[in-house]
Amino acid sequence: MNASSEQVVPEAATANEIRAVIGPFEDDVVMKIMRIKPTVDDVGRAYSWLRSDEYLQRHLIHNLPARAANVFDILVAEYPELGDPVL
């Protein structure tokens, strides 16, 4: 296999990278997120959906990729007030 056909696998996000996206969450929440080995993009997608108008105002169901969906589930379970509808 030559170098041009090798796939680059994105690295799992570090605790600092996760906090850069979601803010100063508690260590146990960050560790739960790190256990699923999401990329920075996965964390960003999950947090963006959690804060989106579609979720906040209408609680529409996401179609996030698996790891991003797992991050989303952790954030909702740990901090349900983040997803409270805007009335």
VMD Tcl script that draws the C-alpha trace (Angstrom):
set ca {
  {0.00 0.00 0.00}
  {1.47 3.35 -0.92}
  {1.31 6.53 1.16}
  {-1.30 8.18 -1.04}
  {-3.87 5.44 -0.40}
  {-3.51 5.35 3.40}
  {-6.37 6.79 5.39}
  {-5.68 9.28 8.15}
  {-7.68 8.44 11.25}
  {-8.59 11.55 13.24}
  {-7.29 11.54 16.79}
  {-9.53 11.47 19.83}
  {-10.06 14.85 21.44}
  {-8.05 15.71 24.54}
  {-9.62 17.06 27.73}
  {-8.40 20.55 26.85}
  {-9.86 20.32 23.35}
  {-13.20 19.11 24.72}
  {-13.31 21.99 27.21}
  {-12.43 24.43 24.44}
  {-15.62 23.34 22.67}
  {-18.09 22.78 25.51}
  {-16.70 25.08 28.20}
  {-15.61 24.43 31.77}
  {-17.52 21.23 32.46}
  {-16.66 19.08 35.47}
  {-13.85 16.54 35.18}
  {-16.18 13.53 35.42}
  {-18.22 14.75 32.44}
  {-15.09 15.31 30.36}
  {-13.83 11.83 31.32}
  {-17.14 10.25 30.25}
  {-16.81 11.99 26.90}
  {-13.17 10.94 26.53}
  {-14.07 7.25 27.10}
  {-15.93 7.15 23.78}
  {-12.89 8.64 21.99}
  {-14.67 11.34 20.00}
  {-12.83 13.69 17.71}
  {-12.97 17.45 18.22}
  {-15.45 17.50 15.32}
  {-17.69 14.95 17.10}
  {-17.72 17.08 20.25}
  {-18.40 20.23 18.24}
  {-21.29 18.65 16.37}
  {-22.88 17.36 19.58}
  {-22.55 20.68 21.39}
  {-23.78 22.63 18.38}
  {-26.88 20.44 18.16}
  {-27.51 20.79 21.89}
  {-27.45 24.58 21.51}
  {-29.30 24.69 18.16}
  {-32.70 26.29 17.66}
  {-34.02 23.03 16.24}
  {-33.30 21.23 19.48}
  {-33.90 24.06 21.94}
  {-37.20 25.26 20.52}
  {-38.69 22.13 18.99}
  {-36.70 19.23 20.46}
  {-36.23 17.75 17.01}
  {-34.32 14.49 16.91}
  {-30.72 14.69 15.71}
  {-29.08 12.58 13.04}
  {-25.58 12.87 14.45}
  {-22.91 10.27 13.70}
  {-22.50 7.63 16.44}
  {-19.74 9.19 18.55}
  {-21.23 12.69 18.28}
  {-24.60 11.23 19.31}
  {-22.95 9.60 22.32}
  {-21.38 12.93 23.33}
  {-24.78 14.61 22.91}
  {-26.41 11.98 25.15}
  {-23.78 12.53 27.86}
  {-24.25 16.30 27.77}
  {-28.05 16.05 27.92}
  {-27.93 13.52 30.77}
  {-25.45 15.53 32.81}
  {-26.87 18.97 32.18}
  {-30.50 18.76 31.04}
  {-30.95 22.51 31.58}
  {-28.65 23.13 28.60}
  {-31.37 21.75 26.39}
  {-34.31 23.51 28.02}
  {-36.58 24.97 25.35}
  {-36.47 28.69 24.77}
  {-40.00 29.96 25.26}
}
mol new
graphics top color blue
foreach p $ca { graphics top sphere $p radius 0.5 }
foreach p [lrange $ca 0 end-1] q [lrange $ca 1 end] { graphics top cylinder $p $q radius 0.2 }
display resetview
